C-alpha cells in the first residue's frame, strides 16, 4: 500500500521569514528548511518556540541554504529530539557551522544583557544553546550539486545552484512511491550577474509540484553596476560631512558582496581612503568559509578571474573582539561600519545604531530586504523614533536603500527562471513573500501556463496525489 503525498506549510506562508515545509511522502516525514521567523519579538518568539509537530517524528531535513530564516530552527529541532540526517551542500554545511553557533550565542548574550537591566521576560530566553547548535552540526550530510542522493528507498534529491548565496540550492525531489512525482523547491532564487556567486540554474523538464519563493515578485531591481556607483556616492557624500555609514548587512553573501564592491571602488579611485570595518565575528568567519569554496565562484567576474584577493582591501579591518567593537563608537571622523544583523533585529548593528542614529551627519544604508515588523523596516519606512534595547532613539541620520545588492531575483528574473524550467508545471505554491508579492507571483505563474496555483496559509495542508 502506497502512502499519500502531503505538503504542509509551517513557515514563509503568507510572509517572508521562517521557511519550513513538511513533506509526507514515501513513508517519511521530511522538512524542507527549518528557518527562524523574524519580526515583532513576541510574535516571532511564539512561532519559533512552538513547533507544530513532534520533532522526534521528523525523519530528515533538506536545507536549501544557510540563511537563518531557512536554518535557524535546526538546533531547536535537535533540542526537542530530532536525530535524523540534515541534508545540505558542502558550503552550506560549513556556513552553518559558524552561523548556527552565532545564532545561539547572540540569543544567550541578548538575554544576559536584558537580564542585567531587569527587562528579561520569559520571551527573552534563548530558544536553544550552543550545545544544540553543535549537536545539529553532527547530523549534517553534505551533498554536492548534481549528485543524486537517496533520502530513503523511494525518495531521491538533486541539488542545483540557486545563485542566491554561497552554497544555495534549488531542491529537485523525485518520489517513486505513490508517483512518480517530481517536486521542485526553488529555495531562494538569486539574481543574474551578481558578483562572486554564479547565476541561478533552474532544473529543466516537467514538474508535478513547484514551491517557489516570491520575495521581489512585484519589484524591479536596479542594476548591479548602478548599485555599486550609488554605494560609492553614498560613501563619498557621508565622508564629506564627517559621518558614519552604518550598513546592516547579512553576514552571509551581502557582507562579502559589499567588500567586493568597496574593493572595486577603491581600486578605481571612486571612494576616499576612509576606514571600513566589518564588525561581525560571524561575517569574519563566513568570509573565511568563502575563501574555502572558490569552486562556487563565478569565473566570469574580472576580480575572480584575475586571482586578486577578493576580501582583503587596504582600507578594511575585520573586527572580532567585543572591546574592539566598542571602540568603534568612539571613532572620530568618517568611517563605514558593516555589521549584522541584516534586518537590524539583533547583533552589533544595534549598538552602532544606538550610538549614531541620532547624528544627522551619519547614514543608515540598507542593502537587503527588511521584513515587516523588523527594526530595519521601521527605520526604512521613515519612523522618526525607534526603540533600541528598549530605549527610544530619535532618527536624525539620513537613510537610504540600494536595492541592487539584493540576492533575490526580481520580477523579471523570477519570470525568466520559471520560463527556463521548460516543461509543464502541474501545480505551484507561492511562498516566502509578503501578501502582495505572493499574489503577483501567482499571476506570473498563471501567465506562464500554470493552471493550478496556490498561495498557502500558515499550517495549510495539501494532498499532492
C-alpha positions in Angstrom: 0.0 0.0 0.0 1.5 3.4 -1.0 1.3 6.3 1.3 -0.2 9.6 0.1 1.9 12.6 -0.7 1.1 15.6 1.5 2.6 19.0 1.9 2.0 21.3 4.9 3.3 24.9 5.1 4.7 25.7 8.5 6.7 28.8 7.6 7.2 31.5 5.0 3.5 31.1 4.1 1.9 34.5 3.8 5.1 36.1 4.9 8.8 36.1 4.2 10.7 34.5 7.1 10.6 31.2 8.9 10.9 28.9 5.8 9.7 25.4 6.7 7.5 23.0 4.7 6.6 19.5 5.9 6.5 16.8 3.1 5.0 13.5 3.9 6.0 11.0 1.2 7.5 7.6 0.7 6.6 6.7 4.3 8.7 9.6 5.6 8.1 13.0 7.2 10.7 15.4 5.7 11.2 19.1 6.4 12.2 21.4 3.6 14.2 24.0 5.6 13.7 24.8 9.3 14.2 28.6 9.5 13.6 31.2 12.2 10.7 33.7 12.0 11.9 37.3 12.2 9.8 40.3 13.2 7.9 41.5 16.2 9.7 39.9 19.1 6.6 38.4 20.8 5.0 37.0 17.6 8.3 35.7 16.4 9.1 34.0 19.7 5.7 32.2 19.8 6.1 31.0 16.2 9.7 29.9 16.7 9.3 28.2 20.1 6.1 26.3 19.4 6.9 23.6 16.9 3.7 22.4 15.3 4.8 18.7 15.2 6.8 16.3 17.3 10.4 16.8 16.3 11.2 13.1 17.1 8.9 12.0 14.3 10.7 14.0 11.6 12.9 11.7 9.5 15.1 14.2 7.8 15.6 17.8 6.9 16.6 19.1 3.5 18.1 22.5 3.6 18.1 25.0 0.6 20.7 27.4 2.0 22.4 28.7 5.2 20.5 31.9 5.9 19.0 31.9 9.4 15.4 32.3 8.2 16.0 28.9 6.5 18.2 27.1 9.1 17.7 28.9 12.4 15.3 26.3 13.9 17.6 23.3 13.3 19.1 23.5 16.8 15.6 23.7 18.3 14.7 20.5 16.4 17.8 18.8 17.8 16.9 20.1 21.3 13.5 18.6 21.0 14.6 15.1 20.0 15.2 15.2 16.2 18.2 13.0 15.3 17.8 12.3 11.6 20.1 13.5 8.8 20.2 17.2 7.7 21.0 17.3 4.0 23.0 20.3 2.9 25.5 21.3 0.2 29.2 21.3 1.4 29.3 25.2 1.5 26.0 25.3 3.4 27.4 22.8 6.0 30.5 25.0 6.5 28.4 28.2 6.8 26.0 26.6 9.3 29.0 25.6 11.5 29.5 29.3 12.2 26.0 30.7 11.7 24.0 28.4 14.0 26.6 28.8 16.7 26.4 32.5 16.3 22.6 32.4 16.5 22.8 30.6 19.8 25.5 33.0 21.1 23.5 36.1 20.2 20.4 34.8 21.9 22.4 33.9 25.0 24.1 37.3 25.1 20.9 39.3 24.4 19.2 37.5 27.3 22.2 38.3 29.6 22.1 42.0 28.5 18.3 42.3 29.2 18.7 40.3 32.5 21.3 42.7 33.8 18.9 45.5 33.2 15.9 43.8 34.8 14.0 43.6 31.5 14.4 39.8 30.7 10.8 38.5 30.5 10.1 34.8 29.6 10.0 35.7 25.8 13.7 36.8 26.0 15.0 33.4 26.9 17.2 31.7 24.3 15.4 29.2 22.0 18.4 26.9 22.2 22.0 26.7 23.3 25.4 26.5 21.8 25.4 22.7 22.6 22.2 22.3 20.4 24.0 24.1 17.5 26.9 21.7 17.8 24.6 18.7 18.1 22.8 19.5 14.8 26.1 20.1 13.0 27.0 16.5 13.6 23.7 15.4 11.8 24.6 17.2 8.5 25.2 15.2 5.3 26.9 17.2 2.6 25.7 16.6 -0.9 27.4 18.4 -3.8 25.5 19.9 -6.7 24.3 17.4 -9.4 24.9 14.3 -7.3 21.8 12.1 -6.7 21.3 11.5 -3.0 18.8 8.9 -1.8 16.9 10.3 1.2 15.2 6.9 1.5 14.3 3.9 -0.8 11.7 5.7 -2.9 12.8 9.3 -2.5 15.9 11.0 -4.0 17.1 14.5 -4.5 19.5 16.5 -6.6 20.8 20.0 -5.7 21.2 22.7 -8.4 22.8 26.1 -7.9 20.2 28.6 -6.9 22.6 31.5 -7.3 21.5 33.2 -4.1 24.4 32.9 -1.7 27.4 30.6 -1.4 26.1 27.0 -1.4 22.5 27.9 -2.0 20.5 25.3 -3.8 17.2 24.5 -5.6 16.0 21.1 -4.4 14.8 18.7 -7.1 13.0 15.8 -5.4 11.9 12.6 -7.1 9.3 10.5 -5.3 8.9 6.9 -6.7 6.3 5.6 -4.3 2.7 6.9 -4.9 4.0 8.6 -8.1 6.2 9.0 -9.9 6.1 12.6 -8.6 8.6 15.4 -9.1 8.7 18.2 -6.5 10.9 21.2 -7.0 11.6 23.6 -4.1 13.2 26.7 -5.6 14.8 27.8 -2.3 15.7 31.5 -2.6 16.4 32.3 -6.3 19.4 34.6 -6.9 20.0 37.3 -9.4 21.8 37.2 -12.7 25.1 39.0 -12.7 25.8 39.2 -9.0 29.5 39.4 -8.1 31.2 36.3 -6.7 28.3 33.8 -7.0 27.3 32.0 -10.2 23.9 32.7 -11.9 20.9 30.6 -10.9 20.5 27.2 -12.6 16.8 26.2 -13.0 16.0 22.5 -13.2 14.5 21.5 -16.6 11.7 19.3 -17.5 8.1 18.5 -16.4 7.3 19.3 -12.7 4.4 17.9 -10.7 4.7 20.4 -7.8 6.7 23.6 -7.6 7.3 25.5 -4.4 8.7 28.9 -5.4 9.9 32.0 -3.5 8.2 35.3 -4.2 10.2 37.9 -2.3 10.5 40.5 -5.0 7.9 39.3 -7.4 6.4 42.8 -7.7 9.6 44.8 -7.9 12.4 45.5 -10.4 15.9 45.8 -9.1 18.4 48.4 -10.2 21.5 47.1 -12.0 24.4 45.7 -10.1 26.7 48.3 -11.7 24.3 51.1 -10.8 24.2 49.9 -7.2 28.0 50.0 -7.0 28.0 53.5 -8.3 25.4 54.5 -5.7 27.4 52.9 -2.9 30.4 54.9 -3.9 28.4 58.1 -4.0 26.8 57.4 -0.6 30.3 56.8 0.9 31.7 60.0 -0.6 28.7 62.1 0.5 28.8 60.9 4.1 32.5 61.1 4.4 32.5 64.7 3.2 30.3 65.7 6.1 32.3 63.6 8.6 29.6 61.0 9.3 29.5 57.2 9.6 27.9 54.9 7.0 26.1 52.2 9.0 25.2 49.2 6.9 23.0 46.5 8.5 24.2 43.5 6.4 23.6 39.8 6.3 26.8 38.2 7.3 26.5 35.6 4.5 26.6 36.9 1.0 25.7 40.6 1.5 28.8 41.5 3.6 31.1 39.7 1.1 29.4 41.5 -1.9 29.9 44.9 -0.2 33.5 44.1 0.5 33.9 43.1 -3.2 32.3 46.4 -4.3 34.3 48.5 -1.9 37.4 46.8 -3.2 36.5 47.7 -6.8 35.6 51.3 -5.8 38.8 51.9 -4.0 41.0 50.3 -6.7 39.3 52.6 -9.3 39.8 55.7 -7.1 36.0 56.2 -6.7 36.0 56.4 -2.9 38.3 58.2 -0.5 40.7 56.4 1.8 38.5 56.2 4.9 38.4 53.2 7.3 36.0 50.4 6.6 35.1 48.0 9.4 33.3 44.6 9.1 32.2 44.5 12.7 30.8 40.9 12.9 32.6 37.8 14.2 30.1 35.9 12.0 31.0 37.8 8.9 34.7 37.3 9.6 34.1 33.6 9.9 31.8 33.5 6.9 34.4 35.3 4.8 36.8 32.6 5.8 34.3 30.0 4.5 34.1 31.9 1.2 37.8 31.5 0.9 37.4 27.7 1.3 34.9 27.4 -1.6 36.3 29.1 -4.7 34.7 26.3 -6.7 31.4 28.1 -6.2 32.7 31.5 -7.6 31.7 33.0 -10.9 34.8 32.8 -13.1 33.3 35.4 -15.5 33.9 38.1 -12.8 37.1 40.2 -13.5 38.4 40.2 -9.9 37.6 36.5 -9.5 39.4 35.5 -12.7 42.4 37.8 -12.0 43.2 35.9 -8.9 43.4 39.1 -6.8 42.5 38.9 -3.1 38.7 39.4 -3.1 38.2 40.1 0.6 41.3 41.9 1.6 41.2 45.7 0.9 43.8 48.2 2.3 41.1 50.2 4.0 39.4 47.2 5.5 39.5 45.9 9.1 37.7 42.8 10.3 36.5 43.2 13.9 36.1 40.2 16.1 36.8 41.2 19.7 33.9 42.9 21.5 36.2 45.5 23.1 37.4 46.5 19.6 33.8 46.7 18.5 33.0 49.1 21.4 36.0 51.3 20.4 34.3 52.0 17.0 31.6 54.0 18.8 34.4 56.4 20.0 35.8 56.9 16.5 36.1 60.5 15.2 35.8 61.3 11.6 34.1 59.4 8.7 34.0 55.6 8.5 32.0 52.7 7.0 30.7 50.1 9.5 29.2 46.9 8.2 27.6 44.8 10.9 24.9 42.1 11.3 22.1 41.5 11.5 20.8 42.4 8.1 17.3 43.4 9.4 18.7 45.2 12.5 17.0 42.7 14.8 20.0 41.7 16.9 23.8 41.7 16.9 26.3 44.5 16.9 24.5 46.8 14.4 22.1 47.6 17.3 24.9 49.2 19.3 26.1 51.2 16.3 22.5 52.4 15.6 22.0 53.3 19.2 25.2 55.5 19.1 24.8 57.1 15.7 21.2 57.1 14.5 20.7 60.5 16.2 23.6 62.0 14.3 22.4 64.0 11.2 25.9 63.5 9.6 25.5 59.7 9.5 23.8 57.5 7.0 21.9 54.2 7.7 22.3 52.4 4.4 20.0 49.4 3.7 21.2 46.9 1.1 18.9 44.0 1.7 15.3 43.1 2.3 13.7 44.3 5.6 10.8 42.1 6.7 7.6 43.6 8.1 7.9 44.2 11.8 11.7 44.4 12.0 13.6 47.4 13.3 15.3 47.8 9.9 11.9 48.0 8.2 10.7 50.7 10.7 13.7 52.8 10.0 13.5 52.2 6.3 9.8 53.3 6.4 10.7 56.6 7.9 10.0 56.2 11.6 11.2 59.3 13.5 11.7 57.5 16.8 12.6 53.8 17.3 13.3 51.6 20.3 16.7 50.0 20.5 17.4 47.8 23.5 14.1 49.1 24.9 15.2 52.7 24.8 13.7 55.4 22.5 16.1 57.0 19.9 15.3 59.8 17.6 16.2 59.1 14.0 18.2 62.1 12.7 20.6 60.2 10.5 20.0 60.1 6.7 18.5 56.8 5.5 18.9 55.2 2.0 18.1 51.9 0.3 20.2 50.4 -2.5 18.1 47.6 -4.0 20.6 46.3 -6.5 22.5 44.3 -3.9 19.6 42.1 -3.2 20.4 38.4 -3.5 16.8 37.7 -4.5 15.6 37.6 -8.1 13.3 40.5 -9.1 10.0 40.0 -11.0 11.7 39.7 -14.4 14.3 37.3 -13.1 11.7 35.2 -11.4 9.7 35.0 -14.7 12.8 34.1 -16.6 13.6 31.4 -14.1 10.1 29.9 -14.5 10.4 30.1 -18.3 13.7 28.3 -18.1 12.1 25.3 -16.4 10.9 24.3 -19.8 8.5 21.5 -19.0 4.9 21.8 -17.9 4.2 22.6 -14.3 1.2 20.8 -12.9 0.8 22.9 -9.7 2.7 25.6 -7.9 2.8 27.1 -4.4 3.9 30.7 -3.9 5.8 31.2 -0.6 8.4 33.5 1.0 6.8 36.8 0.2 4.6 39.5 1.6 0.9 39.2 0.6 1.0 41.5 -2.5 4.2 39.8 -3.8 2.7 36.4 -3.3 -0.3 37.4 -5.4 1.9 38.9 -8.1 4.0 35.7 -8.2 0.8 33.7 -8.6 -0.2 35.9 -11.5 3.2 35.4 -13.2 2.8 31.6 -12.9 -0.7 31.7 -14.4 0.6 33.8 -17.2 3.3 31.3 -17.8 0.8 28.5 -18.2 0.5 27.0 -14.7 -3.2 26.3 -14.3 -3.2 25.3 -10.6 -1.6 28.0 -8.4 -1.9 28.3 -4.6 -0.9 30.9 -2.1 -0.9 28.7 1.0 -1.8 29.9 4.5 0.3 29.1 7.6 -0.5 25.5 8.6 -2.4 24.6 5.4 -2.1 21.1 4.1 -2.4 19.9 0.5 -2.7 16.4 -0.9 -0.5 16.1 -3.9 -1.8 12.9 -5.4 
